[in-house]
Amino acid sequence: MVQKIKLIQLLLFCFAFSFVNAQDLVSVNHFGKNMGNLKMFLYTPKNLDTSKKIPLVLVLHGCTQSAQSIAEATGWKKLAELNNFIVVYPEQKIVNNVSKCFNFFIGMKSKKDKGELFSIKQMIDYSLRNYNIDSSQVFITGVSAGAAMSNALLNSYPNLFNAAALIGCPSLLTEKLDTLSIYQPRVLIIQGEEDKVVAPTNADRVLNQWTKKHHLKNDDFKLENNYLNFPELTLKTFFDNNQQIQVQSLSAKDVGHVILINPGENDNEGGKDCIYTKDINFHSTYWIAEFFGLIKNK
């Protein structure tokens, strides 16, 4: 009974934050050909500097989540304010999936120029048309089903993206793995070792996909245990022939199907305690933003 009460409290906490901050996200109703019948929400910093090219970050939620809940859980809005970039949050509709999962496992929904995949591409195209977006600075991240849909987008439209971060990502692709494109985006993979929703073996398969895409040897990497002095974290880094980072895989001990956060007021802190998150004093959103190259030097 106590556990049930705590779960209800956490759900109400997440909902309250989502409701209070819903007005921060602007709904875009006519962003293009919406073949997948998705919603688009946009976050623009209050003091956005439009005099120079602006990066764009897409954030895809997991099952049972919404644009508002993933925005609050991850803390991307705070980083957008501090570092002058725009965030787009695609959102699934219950009519498409009762659990609000992106349908990454259905071919007609997740293939190039089809269904939900194409709707999300239209959101990117809309942003490029209507804002001073730097087309070489488009990034994508997602959790769970949102990570899988992100992976499908990267596979179908590699030239659209600079880099990506996939959290708790199912490894299924409904299209053939694209290893022929000359250009492939940099990719970061994050996986909890105690994930009971998406088994950690998926992270190994996703890693294998991306080492193949970058034509890297999957046994040639730099290994860092106790990464950044966190005993829970182990990082594998794969480099190209020029010693540039192309793929990284972060595994977290005693962590399930959640987003790692570090709530606080400092620039490198953020996220909200919620059923979708775990506080280990490591703000994964900030770390992802660093990987993307979005953090301004003070």
BELGIFEN-V899789 format. One record per residue. N is the residue number from 1. D_CENTER is the distance of its C-alpha to the mean C-alpha in whole Angstrom. Layout:
n:d_center
N:D_CENTER
N:D_CENTER
This chain:
n:d_center
1:34
2:33
3:29
4:29
5:30
6:27
7:25
8:26
9:26
10:22
11:22
12:24
13:22
14:19
15:20
16:23
17:20
18:18
19:22
20:23
21:20
22:19
23:22
24:19
25:17
26:19
27:19
28:20
29:22
30:23
31:21
32:22
33:23
34:21
35:22
36:19
37:20
38:17
39:17
40:15
41:15
42:15
43:15
44:18
45:19
46:23
47:24
48:22
49:24
50:24
51:27
52:25
53:22
54:18
55:15
56:12
57:9
58:7
59:5
60:6
61:8
62:10
63:13
64:16
65:13
66:13
67:12
68:14
69:13
70:10
71:11
72:13
73:12
74:9
75:12
76:10
77:13
78:16
79:14
80:14
81:18
82:19
83:17
84:18
85:15
86:14
87:11
88:11
89:10
90:11
91:13
92:15
93:19
94:21
95:23
96:21
97:20
98:21
99:19
100:16
101:14
102:13
103:16
104:14
105:18
106:20
107:21
108:22
109:19
110:17
111:19
112:19
113:21
114:21
115:20
116:16
117:15
118:17
119:17
120:13
121:15
122:18
123:15
124:15
125:18
126:19
127:18
128:19
129:23
130:23
131:21
132:22
133:19
134:19
135:18
136:18
137:15
138:12
139:9
140:5
141:2
142:3
143:6
144:9
145:10
146:7
147:6
148:10
149:10
150:7
151:10
152:12
153:12
154:12
155:15
156:17
157:16
158:15
159:17
160:15
161:12
162:13
163:10
164:7
165:5
166:6
167:7
168:10
169:10
170:13
171:15
172:16
173:17
174:19
175:20
176:22
177:20
178:20
179:22
180:24
181:22
182:24
183:20
184:17
185:14
186:13
187:11
188:10
189:10
190:10
191:13
192:15
193:18
194:20
195:17
196:19
197:17
198:15
199:18
200:17
201:19
202:16
203:15
204:18
205:18
206:14
207:16
208:19
209:17
210:16
211:19
212:21
213:19
214:20
215:23
216:23
217:25
218:23
219:26
220:26
221:23
222:24
223:23
224:23
225:24
226:24
227:21
228:21
229:24
230:22
231:24
232:21
233:19
234:20
235:18
236:19
237:19
238:20
239:22
240:23
241:27
242:27
243:25
244:22
245:19
246:17
247:15
248:14
249:14
250:14
251:16
252:17
253:20
254:21
255:18
256:17
257:14
258:12
259:10
260:12
261:14
262:17
263:18
264:21
265:22
266:22
267:19
268:18
269:17
270:16
271:14
272:16
273:18
274:17
275:17
276:14
277:14
278:16
279:18
280:19
281:19
282:16
283:14
284:11
285:9
286:12
287:12
288:9
289:10
290:14
291:12
292:11
293:15
294:14
295:16
296:20
297:23
298:25
